[in-house]
């Protein structure tokens, strides 16, 4: 009964910041690979950032230096801190966990960057 629930999206101006959260239940996230993906209108879902079970972090090239993926194991929550947001960051953002050989997804949270 793995569940992932994203929150924290919203409307933000270019250059602004948002912090997305992904609250997990039915699983302790500490030992699993997790990531953030996004899907913009008319485009396929794309990988944005990942954090491996042993701590390594990786990012899509276009968000390096602006986004930070992290997790709080005590709160069983994954985060994505997004700074210096750009128009092209507009998308629905999804949380993901790779658990026992399968991907699990949240419902997504909308991020809109607009002036």
C-alpha positions as CSV (number, residue, x, y, z in Angstrom):
1,X,0.0,0.0,0.0
2,X,2.6,2.4,-1.1
3,X,1.3,6.0,-1.4
4,X,3.1,9.1,-2.5
5,X,1.4,12.5,-2.1
6,X,3.0,15.6,-3.7
7,X,2.3,19.1,-2.5
8,X,3.8,22.6,-2.6
9,X,3.2,23.6,-6.2
10,X,1.7,26.8,-7.2
11,X,2.0,30.0,-9.2
12,X,5.4,31.7,-9.0
13,X,7.1,34.5,-10.9
14,X,10.3,33.9,-12.9
15,X,13.2,33.9,-10.6
16,X,11.1,32.8,-7.6
17,X,11.3,29.7,-5.5
18,X,9.1,26.8,-4.5
19,X,9.7,23.8,-2.3
20,X,7.9,20.7,-3.3
21,X,7.2,17.9,-0.8
22,X,6.4,14.2,-1.3
23,X,4.9,12.5,1.7
24,X,5.2,8.8,1.7
25,X,3.1,6.2,3.5
26,X,3.1,2.5,3.5
27,X,6.9,2.5,3.1
28,X,10.0,3.8,4.8
29,X,11.8,5.8,2.1
30,X,15.3,5.8,3.6
31,X,16.6,2.7,1.8
32,X,15.1,3.3,-1.7
33,X,16.0,5.3,-4.7
34,X,13.6,8.2,-5.3
35,X,13.2,11.0,-7.8
36,X,11.3,13.9,-9.2
37,X,9.8,13.9,-12.7
38,X,7.8,16.5,-14.5
39,X,5.4,16.7,-17.4
40,X,4.7,19.9,-19.3
41,X,1.7,20.3,-21.6
42,X,2.1,18.4,-24.8
43,X,5.3,16.8,-23.7
44,X,6.3,13.4,-22.3
45,X,7.2,13.0,-18.6
46,X,10.9,13.7,-18.0
47,X,13.3,13.0,-15.2
48,X,14.4,16.0,-13.2
49,X,16.3,14.8,-10.2
50,X,17.1,11.7,-8.3
51,X,18.5,10.7,-4.9
52,X,19.8,7.2,-4.5
53,X,19.4,5.1,-1.4
54,X,23.1,5.6,-0.5
55,X,22.8,9.4,-0.9
56,X,24.1,10.3,-4.4
57,X,22.2,13.1,-6.1
58,X,21.8,13.7,-9.8
59,X,20.0,16.3,-11.8
60,X,18.7,17.1,-15.3
61,X,21.3,19.4,-16.8
62,X,19.0,22.3,-17.2
63,X,18.2,22.4,-13.4
64,X,21.7,22.0,-12.0
65,X,22.5,24.7,-9.7
66,X,18.9,25.7,-9.3
67,X,17.2,22.6,-7.9
68,X,18.1,20.5,-4.9
69,X,16.6,17.1,-4.1
70,X,16.7,16.0,-0.5
71,X,14.8,13.7,2.0
72,X,14.0,13.7,5.6
73,X,13.9,10.1,6.7
74,X,12.4,11.0,10.1
75,X,9.4,12.7,8.3
76,X,9.4,10.1,5.5
77,X,9.3,12.9,3.0
78,X,11.1,13.7,-0.2
79,X,11.7,17.4,-1.2
80,X,12.6,19.4,-4.2
81,X,13.8,22.9,-3.5
82,X,13.4,24.9,-6.7
83,X,15.2,28.3,-7.0
84,X,15.5,30.7,-9.9
85,X,12.5,29.3,-11.6
86,X,12.0,29.8,-15.3
87,X,9.1,29.6,-17.7
88,X,10.3,26.3,-19.0
89,X,10.0,24.8,-15.5
90,X,6.2,25.0,-15.8
91,X,4.9,21.4,-15.5
92,X,3.1,18.9,-13.2
93,X,5.8,17.5,-10.9
94,X,5.6,13.9,-9.8
95,X,7.3,12.0,-7.0
96,X,8.7,8.6,-7.7
97,X,10.1,5.7,-5.7
98,X,11.7,2.6,-7.1
99,X,10.5,-0.2,-4.8
100,X,11.0,-3.9,-5.2
101,X,11.6,-3.6,-8.9
102,X,8.7,-1.3,-9.8
103,X,8.1,2.4,-10.0
104,X,5.5,4.1,-7.8
105,X,4.1,7.5,-8.5
106,X,2.2,10.3,-6.7
107,X,-0.6,12.3,-8.2
108,X,1.5,15.3,-9.1
109,X,1.5,18.9,-8.1
110,X,1.2,21.8,-10.6
111,X,4.0,24.3,-10.9
112,X,3.3,27.4,-13.0
113,X,6.0,30.0,-13.6
114,X,4.5,33.1,-15.1
115,X,5.0,36.9,-14.9
